[in-house]
Amino acid sequence: MIRELLRQLLRKLPKPPRRVRDFLSHAGLTFVYVTFIGALSNLTVLIAGYIITLPHLFEFILGYYMEYDNQKLWLIYLTVSQLFCIAGCGWFLAMTGSNAARYRFWYGLHADRPDLPVMFAGIGTGTAVHGLLCALVTRVNMAYLFFAGPVQYIARFIARGDRSLFVDVAFYFPRSITILAIVIYCTLVFAAGCAGYLLGYRKQYRDSVEEAEERLRGEGADKTWSDEDAKQAPSVFRDK
């Protein structure tokens, strides 16, 4: 009963313009994608760390401590995690662009080109909200920033940070370094998202055009039947 009343109430509410709906959809999806990929990028750091330490496994058992240059280590970690975020966000937003192209094509909304203001605003807003969340979390403690893997390694690389199990030592650098790392991370993710969106949009547009042309070629009896076929008697009346 309550559910039906809510449905009727929502139907009576005026719908926002299409471009507003597209903007909100792009912004929400971008925020979810970037946050998910940023959290998943920590796995790439674990894998890279395992590969780096594997040759020294038995030396660790004997009490050896690997003297690996900190800057090289931060560079490796930030590279693999940032590339993972770039590839992942580009791939997910390519699907968003593909869906937008399909919708715009079948509704005749100048589908040969994407709505660039909506694309930039939507992806930019979603990325900015993610970056703002990163800034708020790092205000408390950088160690809690699990959903944006590359940020801490970018900051450590810029600040030439030390390796340590203690948070106060590992993240001992100015607040400005942290903000700069977040800006670099979000800028790269934003650029990757826009590039993926455009690639997905263009590919889907070409596929939609080919699909529409194929349908036109296959429609109508005059395109599949010749005059002789039209005059031919049904099979039940033919001589066996």
Secondary structure, 3 states (H helix, E strand, C coil): CHHHHHHHHHHHCCCCCHHHHHHHHHHHHHHHHHHHHHHHHHHHHHHHHHHHHHHHHHHHHCCCCCCCCHHHHHHHHHHHHHHHHHHHHHHHHHHHHHHHHHHHHHCCCCCCCCCHHHHHHHHHHHHHHHHHHHHHHHHHCHHHCCCCHHHHHHHHHHHCCCCCCCHHHHCCCCHHHHHHHHHHHHHHHHHHHHHHHHHHHHHHHHHHHHHHHHHHHHCCHHHHCCHHHHHCCCHHHCCC
